[in-house]
């Protein structure tokens, strides 16, 4: 990081393959999130390179790169609007990120185990979300954030400790449904627990 005395990560090499899940497990502060944040280029590597399909990510526009990724941060982020606009946020309507249909949105919510609490609200997918998602619980916020990534149907899923607010039963259901959905996508999961 800028101003740091030494690199946060070094001598690290691995391949995350389509159709597989790569888990990055370690204690707090060991660099798991740093590693994940290099992929969408929140930071650039200072040595070595990261490639997608053999192409250095620095040679791809950020727009194109991020259209390939479904990123769920450690701290789930929601925007003011309604549930539908939050779940469809990953689409730009462009060639790289086509519009997300209502069917895709609802399927993503089902996989993310969010349907029950969405359907229990009077306005369902049109229910308002306050800035930062302060009107939903931590687990609900996390499930909506996961659903947003799934709805986009990216080539690469990046989950940064994204299941921590879920109870064990929901976690198991979500991971099972996610495994069926991701198929030949590349999945990278950062976690503290195995």
ZIVEN-V175498 format. One line per field, one symbol per residue. phi: phi as a letter, one per 40 degrees, with the letter a starting at -180 (. if undefined). burial: + if it has 24 or more other ideal C-beta (glycine too) atoms within 12 Angstrom, else -. A space follows every 50 residues. Layout:
phi = ???
burial = ???
This chain:
phi = .dgccaccbafbaabcbdgbbbbbbacdgchccddcccccgcbcccagab bbfgbccccbccccdcccbbbbcdbdbbbcibcdccccdccbgcccacdc ccccccccccccgbcdcccccdcfccccbcdggccbcccccccccccccc dcfccbbbbcfcbccccdccdcccccccdcccfcccbbbcacbc
burial = --------+------+----++-+------+++++++++++---+----+ -+----+--+----++++++++++-++++--+++-++++++-----+--+ ---++++++++++++-++------+-+-+---+--+--++++++++++++ ++++++++++++++++---++--++-++--++--+++++++---
